[in-house]
C-alpha cells in the first residue's frame, strides 16, 4: 500500500544542548565497528529498522556493504548493553565538512529504557570528533514516536521538511 510520509531534516546548532550522559543501563557502552562483516551490518540495519519499514538497504549485495563500511567518510558504531548489540548509528562526513547521522536506532527490546538519549549524545560526540562544524539528520513520521521528540529535546532544530510516497506493508 502507498502512504504519504513526512520527512523532517534537523540540525544541531548548539552542541552544548546535546551533552553526553551516563548510560542508563549499567555497563552499556558505544564502540566503533571496524572492518564490519556484511552479516553484522545487515543484522543491525534489518533488526533496528524492521518496525519502521527500513527497506532501502535490504537489497544491498555483500560488495555494496563492504564498500560502504570501508568508505573513509563513514563510521559505524554499535551500542552494547548487557553484553549484546542494543542499537547503532552510522555517521557520514560530507564534502562540506558536515557530519550526517545517516542511521540511528535501537533494537525494539531496548526501547523505553533511556538508551536513545544516551546513544544520541554519543553519536553527536563522535560526529564532532570527525570534525563536523554541523551535525544533521533526518527522520520521518514512520520512525518511532520518541524519535523526533528525542532529537528536539537534545537541541536539534528542523531546517527542512518534505513529503514523499512510500510503499509500506499492509
C-alpha positions in Angstrom: 0.0 0.0 0.0 1.2 3.5 -0.7 1.5 6.1 2.0 2.4 9.7 2.2 5.4 10.2 4.5 6.6 13.4 6.1 10.4 13.6 6.3 12.0 16.2 8.6 15.6 17.3 8.4 17.1 18.6 11.6 20.5 20.1 12.6 22.3 20.7 15.8 23.1 24.4 16.1 24.4 24.3 19.6 26.3 21.1 20.6 26.1 22.1 24.2 22.4 21.2 24.1 23.2 17.6 23.4 25.7 16.6 26.1 27.0 13.2 26.7 25.2 11.5 29.6 26.0 8.4 31.5 24.4 5.2 30.2 21.1 4.4 31.9 21.9 0.7 31.8 25.0 -0.4 33.8 27.8 -1.4 31.6 26.3 0.0 28.4 28.8 1.4 26.0 29.3 2.5 22.4 32.1 1.1 20.3 33.2 1.9 16.8 32.8 -1.1 14.5 35.9 -1.6 12.4 36.1 -3.9 9.4 32.4 -4.7 9.9 31.3 -8.1 8.4 28.4 -7.7 6.0 26.3 -10.1 8.1 26.6 -7.9 11.2 25.8 -4.7 9.1 22.8 -6.4 7.7 21.7 -7.6 11.1 21.8 -4.1 12.6 20.0 -2.5 9.7 17.4 -5.1 9.5 16.5 -5.6 13.2 16.7 -1.9 14.2 14.8 -0.8 11.1 12.2 -3.6 11.0 9.4 -1.7 12.9 10.0 1.4 10.8 9.9 0.0 7.3 13.7 0.5 6.6 14.0 -1.3 3.3 16.4 0.6 1.1 19.5 -1.4 2.1 17.9 -4.8 2.3 18.7 -5.4 -1.3 22.4 -4.5 -1.0 24.9 -7.1 -2.0 27.9 -8.0 0.2 30.1 -6.0 -2.1 27.9 -2.9 -1.6 28.0 -3.3 2.1 31.8 -3.8 2.1 32.2 -0.7 0.0 30.0 1.3 2.4 31.8 0.2 5.6 35.2 0.7 4.1 34.5 4.2 3.0 36.8 6.6 4.9 33.9 9.1 5.3 31.7 6.6 7.1 31.8 5.5 10.7 29.7 2.7 12.2 29.1 2.5 16.0 27.2 -0.1 18.0 25.6 0.2 21.4 26.3 -2.8 23.6 24.0 -3.3 26.6 24.0 -6.4 28.8 26.7 -7.8 26.5 24.6 -7.8 23.3 24.1 -5.3 20.5 21.3 -2.9 21.5 21.4 -0.3 18.7 23.7 1.6 16.4 24.4 4.7 14.5 26.1 5.4 11.2 27.9 8.7 10.5 29.0 10.1 7.2 31.3 13.1 6.8 30.3 15.1 3.7 32.5 17.2 1.4 31.4 20.4 3.1 32.6 19.0 6.5 29.1 18.5 7.9 28.5 15.1 9.5 25.2 13.4 8.9 23.8 10.8 11.3 22.6 8.6 8.5 21.1 5.8 10.6 20.3 5.8 14.3 18.2 3.5 16.4 17.7 0.8 19.0 16.6 -2.8 18.7 12.9 -3.0 19.8 13.8 -4.8 23.0 15.9 -1.9 24.2 13.4 0.9 23.6 11.9 2.7 26.5 15.0 2.4 28.8 16.6 5.9 28.2 19.1 4.4 25.8 18.1 6.7 22.9 19.1 9.8 24.9 22.5 8.2 25.7 23.1 6.9 22.2 22.3 10.3 20.6 24.7 12.1 22.9 27.4 9.5 21.9 26.5 10.0 18.2 26.9 13.7 18.4 30.2 13.4 20.3 31.5 11.0 17.6 30.3 13.3 14.9 32.1 16.3 16.5 35.3 14.2 16.6 35.0 13.7 12.9 35.4 17.5 12.7 31.9 18.4 11.6 31.0 22.1 12.1 27.5 20.9 11.6 25.7 17.7 12.6 22.4 16.9 11.0 20.0 14.0 10.4 16.6 13.3 9.1 13.6 11.4 10.5 10.1 10.7 9.2 6.7 10.0 10.7 7.2 6.3 10.2 10.0 6.3 12.7 9.4 5.6 16.4 7.1 8.0 18.2 10.1 9.0 20.5 12.5 9.8 17.7 11.5 13.4 16.8 10.9 14.4 20.5 14.4 12.9 21.4 16.1 14.9 18.7 14.3 18.1 19.6 15.0 17.7 23.3 18.7 17.4 22.5 18.8 20.6 20.6 18.2 19.5 17.0 16.2 22.0 15.1 14.2 21.4 11.9 15.5 23.2 8.8 13.6 21.4 6.0 10.6 19.2 5.6 9.3 17.3 2.6 6.7 14.6 1.8 7.2 11.6 -0.3 5.2 8.5 -1.2 6.4 5.2 0.3 5.3 1.6 -0.3 4.6 0.1 3.1 3.2 -3.4 4.1 -0.4 -3.5 5.0 
